[in-house]
């Protein structure tokens, strides 16, 4: 999936400075920190006056927009036809009051396969496939680090499948 950001000629000098090394590495790091996975490249096209950011899979364009705007001042990313774009109204955050040792949590809707699910216990993030697994709308805690206690705060965050 590719997201394109148009810019004006007047923006080019500051844009070039904000995306060339080491700033290109900084933007890539900020994209990863925002939870967007699969970054392949960032290309400035001075002829088309665009910045193209390519990912190996679909991503949350609103999240990318926020990171790019903060780093470069550009906004209005466009993904050309057919690519899945996850919009803010598809973001889900579900809180659970678990029972002692509970391992199965049923989500109200299936998560999108293109973004990882977040599983937090008392605010601490866990690792998908190491600490928990997802199958359809079912999330299973694997008890690898610890068992869930009745007074734990469990929150599952995910992008809903469209």
trRosetta pair geometry for C-beta under 8 A, 3 or more apart (Angstrom, degrees):
i j d omega theta_ij theta_ji phi_ij phi_ji
1 54 7.2 164 87 -153 41 58
1 55 5.0 -11 61 61 89 98
1 56 8.0 4 20 81 75 13
1 57 6.5 8 2 140 109 20
1 58 5.0 97 -40 -98 153 48
1 59 6.3 -167 78 9 138 84
1 79 6.1 -8 -176 -146 102 125
1 83 4.2 115 -125 -151 101 137
1 84 7.4 -80 -90 48 142 64
2 52 5.5 -8 -172 -170 115 102
2 53 7.0 152 -156 77 62 42
2 54 4.6 -22 -101 -101 85 79
2 55 7.5 -179 -80 22 37 66
2 79 6.8 149 82 -134 50 74
2 80 6.9 3 73 24 100 98
2 83 7.5 -162 34 -50 55 160
3 52 7.4 153 77 -154 41 53
3 53 5.1 -17 60 61 92 95
3 54 7.9 -176 20 -80 62 35
3 55 7.7 31 -4 -2 98 105
3 59 7.6 -77 -30 61 129 115
3 61 5.9 160 -110 -122 136 97
3 64 5.9 109 53 114 169 153
3 77 4.2 9 175 -177 115 122
3 78 6.9 145 -159 65 65 31
3 79 5.2 -40 -98 -77 71 84
4 50 4.9 -14 -168 -172 103 131
4 51 7.2 151 -156 75 52 46
4 52 5.2 -18 -101 -100 78 74
4 53 7.9 -177 -80 21 32 67
4 77 6.8 139 64 -155 35 66
4 78 5.2 -32 62 63 90 87
4 79 7.6 152 13 -87 76 34
4 80 7.2 40 2 -30 122 95
5 50 6.4 142 72 -162 45 71
5 51 4.5 -12 59 56 104 98
5 52 7.9 -165 22 -72 70 31
5 53 7.4 36 -6 -5 106 104
5 68 6.2 -158 -68 162 154 150
5 72 7.6 95 123 89 159 144
5 74 4.3 70 170 150 136 139
5 75 7.5 123 -140 55 110 6
5 76 6.8 118 -134 75 73 70
5 77 5.4 -40 -75 -94 84 71
5 78 7.9 154 -80 15 37 75
6 49 6.2 41 -159 117 75 91
6 50 5.4 -41 -98 -100 53 80
6 74 7.9 170 70 -155 38 115
6 76 7.0 -36 36 93 91 119
6 78 7.8 24 -18 10 95 119
7 11 4.3 -115 -177 81 109 132
7 12 6.5 138 118 -72 125 62
7 15 5.6 27 -166 -62 169 163
7 49 5.6 -133 67 173 68 86
7 50 7.0 154 14 -104 80 28
7 51 6.6 51 -15 -15 120 98
7 74 5.8 -66 -81 -103 102 118
8 11 4.9 97 55 3 74 101
8 12 7.6 -108 102 -29 47 81
8 49 6.9 21 -117 -174 17 136
9 12 5.5 -28 -161 -10 41 121
9 49 6.7 -67 -65 -111 62 129
11 14 6.2 -72 -166 53 55 99
11 15 5.1 55 143 -30 86 119
11 73 7.2 -149 -144 91 118 120
11 74 7.4 106 167 -79 150 91
12 15 5.5 -64 -139 42 26 113
12 16 5.9 30 164 -24 68 105
12 46 6.5 65 -141 -125 132 93
12 49 7.4 -82 -77 -128 108 86
13 16 6.0 -50 -146 31 25 110
13 17 6.7 20 154 -13 59 107
14 17 5.7 -56 -150 40 35 112
14 18 6.2 30 153 -19 68 109
14 73 7.4 13 116 28 128 138
15 18 5.7 -60 -145 38 31 106
15 19 6.2 4 164 -1 67 114
15 44 6.8 145 132 -125 109 129
15 51 7.0 -135 -179 -57 127 127
15 72 5.8 48 -126 -163 78 111
15 73 7.8 -110 -85 53 83 102
15 74 7.1 58 -114 -46 117 117
16 19 6.5 -74 -142 46 24 95
16 20 6.0 18 168 -21 67 114
16 44 6.3 124 -102 168 71 172
17 20 6.6 -52 -127 31 23 103
17 23 7.0 69 145 13 52 156
18 23 5.2 -136 -175 155 37 153
18 27 7.6 84 149 -55 84 125
18 71 6.2 144 171 151 119 80
18 72 4.8 153 110 -109 145 75
18 73 7.8 156 -11 10 172 93
19 23 5.9 -86 -83 104 10 109
19 24 5.1 54 175 -84 57 84
19 27 6.4 -14 -119 -2 70 151
19 42 6.2 -139 -163 136 115 129
19 44 5.8 137 88 -51 147 122
19 51 6.8 -158 -83 -128 162 130
19 72 6.7 18 -55 -97 99 124
20 23 6.2 50 63 47 43 101
20 24 5.8 -17 -145 -28 12 110
21 24 5.5 -47 -71 31 51 106
21 25 6.2 44 -126 -10 74 104
22 25 5.1 -49 -172 40 71 117
22 26 6.2 78 131 -27 82 98
23 26 5.0 -49 -146 34 43 117
23 27 6.3 45 154 -20 71 97
23 71 7.6 147 -179 -179 102 110
24 27 5.8 -49 -149 35 32 110
24 28 6.4 34 150 -18 63 105
24 42 5.8 -172 -151 69 100 133
25 28 5.6 -52 -147 37 33 114
25 29 6.3 36 152 -20 64 105
26 29 5.6 -55 -150 36 31 113
26 30 6.4 31 151 -19 65 105
26 71 7.2 168 113 -138 101 126
27 30 5.6 -53 -146 37 33 111
27 31 6.4 39 152 -23 65 102
27 42 6.5 64 96 -77 133 169
27 67 7.4 117 -159 149 76 105
27 68 7.5 47 -154 -107 118 62
27 71 5.0 122 -104 159 94 164
27 72 7.4 24 -103 -41 134 104
28 31 5.7 -50 -150 32 31 114
28 32 6.6 30 152 -16 63 104
28 39 5.8 167 -143 122 87 158
28 42 6.9 -128 -69 -14 92 128
29 32 5.7 -55 -151 37 33 110
29 33 6.3 35 151 -21 66 106
30 33 5.5 -51 -143 36 33 115
30 34 6.5 36 154 -22 63 104
30 67 5.1 157 131 -160 108 112
30 70 7.5 -145 176 82 149 119
30 71 6.0 169 56 -62 161 133
31 34 5.8 -57 -154 33 29 112
31 36 5.0 -67 175 64 82 119
31 39 5.4 90 109 -71 142 141
31 53 7.8 -171 -104 -170 150 138
31 64 6.8 22 -130 -120 99 81
31 67 5.6 130 -90 135 60 161
32 35 7.9 71 174 -54 35 14
32 36 6.9 -98 -92 63 29 69
32 37 7.4 63 -127 -97 71 53
32 39 6.9 -88 -63 2 84 131
34 63 5.3 154 159 167 124 109
34 64 7.5 151 101 -84 151 45
34 66 7.4 159 -131 78 143 106
34 67 5.0 -94 -34 -65 154 131
35 60 8.0 17 94 29 102 129
35 63 7.0 -61 63 176 96 156
35 115 7.4 53 145 -160 105 106
35 116 7.4 -122 -170 49 100 103
35 118 8.0 -44 -131 -63 144 120
36 39 6.9 74 116 -54 100 97
36 55 7.1 -91 166 -103 104 140
36 59 4.9 46 -148 -155 104 131
36 60 6.6 -126 -95 42 97 85
36 63 6.0 173 -59 106 111 123
36 64 5.9 78 -89 -75 162 89
36 67 7.5 -111 6 3 136 153
37 55 7.7 95 99 -157 43 117
37 57 7.5 6 93 49 89 112
37 59 7.5 -179 48 -104 52 105
37 115 7.4 150 24 -125 106 59
37 116 7.0 74 -13 -14 141 105
38 55 4.4 73 104 -174 102 89
38 56 3.7 -120 -167 40 111 92
38 57 4.9 -179 -53 25 177 84
38 59 7.0 -154 58 -66 111 110
39 42 7.7 -8 -174 -43 113 90
39 53 7.3 -45 -138 -178 93 96
39 54 7.7 104 -162 85 52 52
39 55 5.8 -44 -94 -103 39 77
40 54 4.5 -50 62 104 112 98
40 55 6.1 165 0 -116 91 18
40 56 5.7 120 -54 -52 110 77
41 52 8.0 24 101 104 91 90
41 53 7.6 -159 98 -144 46 45
41 54 5.2 13 50 45 77 108
42 51 6.8 -4 -173 -178 87 99
42 52 7.5 166 -154 86 40 51
42 53 5.2 -4 -108 -106 76 79
42 54 7.9 -159 -73 20 36 71
43 51 7.1 164 84 -158 46 53
43 52 4.7 -9 59 58 98 97
43 53 7.9 -175 24 -75 65 37
43 54 7.6 25 3 -7 106 108
44 50 8.0 177 -153 95 44 43
44 51 5.4 -22 -102 -105 65 80
45 48 4.3 10 119 40 126 103
45 49 7.2 -63 96 -4 80 14
45 50 5.0 5 53 58 111 81
45 51 7.4 -175 18 -86 75 29
45 52 6.5 41 -13 -7 115 107
46 49 6.8 22 -164 -81 34 53
51 68 7.7 165 95 -153 138 129
51 72 7.3 -29 1 162 170 172
51 74 6.5 167 30 27 133 175
53 64 6.8 -179 92 -171 147 133
53 68 7.3 -128 -22 -84 152 130
53 77 7.7 -43 38 -131 116 128
55 58 7.4 111 93 -114 129 6
55 59 5.0 86 20 -24 174 124
57 114 4.9 -169 146 -143 118 97
58 83 5.8 162 -104 179 93 86
58 84 3.8 -9 -122 67 160 98
58 85 7.1 -131 -162 -74 109 31
58 86 6.9 115 145 -23 110 95
58 112 7.7 -88 90 166 124 132
58 114 4.2 -24 65 -157 94 165
59 63 7.3 -106 156 62 97 111
59 64 6.0 75 118 -41 127 125
59 86 7.2 -99 139 23 29 109
59 114 7.1 -131 -74 147 36 119
59 115 7.3 103 -133 -80 51 102
60 63 4.1 50 100 12 113 115
60 64 6.7 160 91 -12 61 85
60 86 4.3 -56 -103 74 71 116
60 91 7.9 54 -131 -76 140 104
60 115 6.5 39 -34 -83 103 147
60 159 6.3 -151 -78 -87 113 142
61 64 5.4 -56 -145 40 38 112
61 65 6.1 47 154 -28 69 102
61 77 5.5 -156 -166 91 103 125
61 79 6.0 -113 -85 -24 137 123
61 85 4.8 -14 -4 -152 128 103
61 86 7.0 159 11 52 73 61
61 87 7.7 -15 51 -87 99 58
62 65 5.4 -47 -146 30 33 118
62 66 6.7 35 155 -21 62 100
62 86 7.7 -97 19 98 95 72
62 87 6.4 85 -23 -143 124 48
62 88 5.1 -33 51 -50 173 93
63 66 5.9 -52 -155 30 33 111
63 67 6.7 28 151 -14 65 105
64 67 5.8 -58 -150 39 36 109
64 68 6.0 30 157 -16 71 110
64 77 6.1 -5 102 0 112 171
65 68 6.0 -59 -142 41 27 106
65 69 6.0 27 160 -21 65 111
65 75 6.1 56 -167 -145 99 72
65 76 7.5 94 -131 -25 116 16
65 77 5.1 -134 -84 10 88 114
66 69 5.9 -54 -143 37 26 111
66 70 6.4 25 158 -18 61 108
67 70 6.0 -59 -150 36 28 109
67 71 6.3 10 159 -6 64 114
68 71 6.0 -68 -144 46 29 101
68 72 5.6 -30 179 32 70 113
68 74 5.5 -52 147 73 108 97
68 75 7.4 154 96 -92 104 44
68 77 6.7 106 38 -57 153 120
69 72 7.2 -74 -115 58 16 72
69 73 6.6 33 -159 -133 54 16
69 74 6.4 -119 -94 74 54 44
69 75 4.8 34 -94 -81 111 90
79 83 4.7 -98 160 70 123 129
79 85 5.4 170 41 -75 143 116
80 83 7.0 74 72 5 51 113
84 112 7.6 170 147 -155 144 132
84 114 6.4 172 82 -11 135 158
84 162 6.9 175 -149 35 110 129
86 90 5.4 -115 -164 72 81 135
86 91 7.8 93 157 -62 110 75
86 112 6.2 -113 -94 4 126 170
86 114 7.4 -161 -41 76 125 123
86 115 6.8 -21 -27 -19 167 138
86 159 4.7 -17 -154 -159 146 141
86 162 7.7 -158 -107 -31 68 118
87 90 5.5 95 62 3 67 104
88 91 5.6 -34 -161 1 50 117
90 112 7.5 49 150 -33 131 126
90 159 5.5 40 122 -165 105 77
90 160 4.5 -130 -169 48 82 94
90 162 6.5 -48 -114 -69 145 93
91 157 7.5 -5 -176 -170 89 91
91 158 7.9 173 -153 95 52 31
91 159 6.1 -37 -98 -102 56 64
91 160 7.5 -124 -60 -2 9 87
92 107 7.3 91 119 -166 149 113
92 108 7.1 -156 -152 52 145 106
92 109 6.7 179 -57 49 159 107
92 111 7.9 -124 47 -97 124 79
92 157 6.9 171 93 -150 58 47
92 158 5.4 -12 61 64 100 74
92 159 7.4 148 16 -113 84 14
92 160 5.3 87 -23 -52 119 98
93 155 6.4 -2 -175 -175 88 108
93 156 7.6 169 -152 85 43 44
93 157 4.8 -4 -106 -105 77 86
94 105 8.0 150 106 166 127 121
94 107 6.2 177 12 -130 159 75
94 108 6.6 170 -92 -2 137 101
94 155 7.0 158 81 -156 44 58
94 156 5.0 -14 60 60 97 91
94 157 7.8 -179 20 -78 64 40
95 153 7.3 -33 -154 -171 102 85
95 154 7.2 132 -162 85 53 57
95 155 5.1 -23 -101 -101 69 82
96 102 7.9 -138 147 107 132 149
96 105 5.7 -84 -67 -128 162 121
96 154 4.2 -30 62 81 104 111
96 155 7.4 -174 17 -80 76 33
96 156 7.2 37 -13 -4 114 101
97 154 7.8 -175 -77 35 15 96
98 102 4.1 -147 -164 41 102 135
98 105 7.9 -62 -95 -82 101 106
98 148 4.8 -48 129 148 162 131
98 149 7.6 105 85 85 117 29
98 150 6.4 -137 96 -120 74 39
98 152 5.9 -7 41 65 123 101
98 154 5.2 69 -33 -3 115 136
99 102 4.6 107 53 -53 73 112
99 150 5.9 -8 -156 -104 34 90
100 147 7.8 36 178 139 66 118
100 148 7.5 176 -155 101 28 72
100 149 6.2 -6 -119 -148 71 46
100 150 4.6 -34 -59 -45 75 98
101 147 5.1 -20 -108 -179 67 124
101 148 6.4 141 -113 61 10 78
102 105 7.4 80 144 -64 114 82
102 141 7.3 75 111 30 64 133
102 148 5.2 -59 55 81 76 135
103 140 5.7 22 152 -162 92 75
103 141 4.6 -129 -143 58 61 87
103 142 7.6 92 -152 -72 111 18
103 143 6.5 -48 -103 -36 115 103
103 148 7.2 176 -77 15 49 120
104 138 6.3 -28 -157 -161 95 102
104 139 7.5 141 -157 78 46 51
104 140 5.6 -15 -99 -105 66 75
104 141 7.7 -122 -52 18 27 80
105 138 7.4 139 74 -158 48 53
105 139 4.5 -22 66 65 100 100
105 140 7.7 -173 24 -78 72 31
105 141 7.3 66 -9 -25 107 96
105 154 7.0 -146 -89 141 147 139
105 156 6.2 159 123 -31 147 146
106 137 5.8 36 -164 130 72 103
106 138 5.9 -26 -103 -100 65 67
106 139 7.8 -169 -78 22 19 75
107 110 7.0 124 85 -92 126 27
107 111 6.8 20 97 -38 174 87
107 137 4.5 -136 58 -165 87 78
107 138 7.5 -139 10 -66 85 20
107 139 6.4 77 -37 -15 103 106
107 156 6.5 -108 -92 106 103 142
107 158 7.0 -20 -133 40 151 141
108 137 7.5 -136 69 -154 10 123
109 137 6.6 -125 158 -110 10 111
109 160 4.7 21 102 -138 135 110
109 161 6.9 -153 151 36 100 80
110 136 5.5 -69 -110 -170 111 55
110 137 5.1 -85 -80 -68 66 76
110 160 7.3 93 74 -157 49 65
110 161 4.5 -18 95 17 96 129
111 115 7.5 -114 172 73 105 84
111 117 5.1 -65 -108 -80 173 107
111 134 6.2 -31 38 -179 133 149
111 158 3.9 -70 -113 173 115 142
111 159 6.4 83 -160 65 78 55
111 160 6.8 -85 -116 -109 40 32
111 161 6.2 78 122 -35 17 90
112 115 5.5 44 83 27 108 93
112 158 7.3 171 25 166 73 95
112 159 4.3 -34 23 100 121 103
112 160 6.6 57 -32 103 90 19
112 161 4.6 151 -83 -89 57 60
112 162 7.1 20 -93 -5 111 75
113 161 7.1 43 -14 -100 72 112
114 159 7.5 -45 67 75 87 139
115 158 7.2 151 96 -157 106 68
115 159 4.7 65 50 18 139 126
116 128 5.2 -155 -159 5 107 148
117 128 5.8 116 54 -92 82 129
117 132 7.8 -88 93 99 119 120
117 134 5.1 118 8 -62 148 148
117 139 6.7 -147 140 -106 156 125
117 156 6.5 -7 176 -170 108 96
117 157 7.3 156 -169 79 59 50
117 158 4.5 -17 -120 -90 81 115
118 125 6.2 -58 -157 -132 96 100
118 155 7.9 -9 113 112 99 88
118 156 6.9 157 85 -158 61 45
118 157 4.0 -4 57 57 114 100
118 158 6.8 -168 24 -64 71 63
119 125 7.4 104 70 -158 52 55
119 126 4.5 -40 84 51 101 116
119 128 7.2 128 5 -78 110 73
119 131 6.8 -158 77 102 131 115
119 132 4.8 42 7 28 169 153
119 139 6.5 170 -92 176 123 139
119 141 7.3 172 176 -94 147 87
119 154 7.6 -19 -169 -163 81 89
119 155 7.9 160 -156 85 37 50
119 156 5.5 -6 -105 -108 67 81
120 123 5.8 -1 176 -128 120 14
120 124 6.3 148 -156 65 74 34
120 125 5.6 -37 -96 -90 82 50
120 126 7.0 -173 -91 0 30 85
120 153 7.8 -20 117 110 94 87
120 154 7.2 154 84 -154 58 42
120 155 4.5 -9 60 60 108 94
120 156 7.6 -169 23 -77 72 35
120 157 7.3 34 -6 -3 110 104
121 124 5.6 -30 67 59 73 92
121 126 6.4 53 1 -41 101 118
121 148 6.7 -130 -125 -111 129 88
121 152 5.5 -20 -163 -177 93 127
121 153 7.2 137 -164 74 42 57
121 154 5.8 -10 -104 -101 69 71
122 152 5.7 -87 -43 -150 96 80
122 153 5.2 106 -89 44 50 91
123 153 7.1 32 -29 79 70 122
126 130 7.7 -153 168 79 83 90
126 131 3.7 -114 179 90 113 153
126 132 5.8 72 114 0 135 108
126 145 7.5 -143 -125 15 106 139
127 130 4.0 10 95 46 117 119
127 131 5.0 110 52 3 66 104
127 132 8.0 157 83 26 41 73
128 131 7.4 -53 -76 49 18 82
128 132 6.3 -52 -118 73 53 81
128 133 7.3 97 -169 -107 72 37
128 134 6.7 -26 -146 -7 114 108
129 132 7.9 -16 -24 77 21 43
129 133 6.2 64 -102 -98 46 78
130 142 7.6 -135 137 45 33 147
130 144 6.5 -100 156 57 70 164
131 141 7.1 -25 154 -148 77 69
131 142 5.9 -165 -177 38 29 107
131 144 5.6 -120 -112 43 56 117
131 145 6.1 -12 -118 -3 107 113
132 139 5.8 20 168 178 127 93
132 140 6.2 168 -158 84 77 46
132 141 5.1 -36 -100 -104 102 47
132 142 5.9 -158 -88 -8 38 89
133 139 7.4 173 86 -153 41 53
133 140 5.2 -8 56 56 87 99
133 142 6.7 78 -10 -57 90 110
134 138 7.3 155 -155 87 49 52
134 139 5.3 -18 -102 -103 76 75
134 140 7.9 -174 -79 19 30 72
135 138 5.2 -16 68 66 84 100
135 140 7.3 12 14 -4 104 110
139 156 5.9 177 17 -121 169 150
141 148 5.9 58 102 -32 170 121
143 146 7.2 -90 -152 109 59 19
143 147 5.2 11 -128 -90 103 70
143 148 8.0 -94 -90 -8 80 75
148 152 5.3 -115 -162 44 77 149
148 154 6.6 6 -141 -68 131 129
149 152 4.8 118 58 -28 76 100
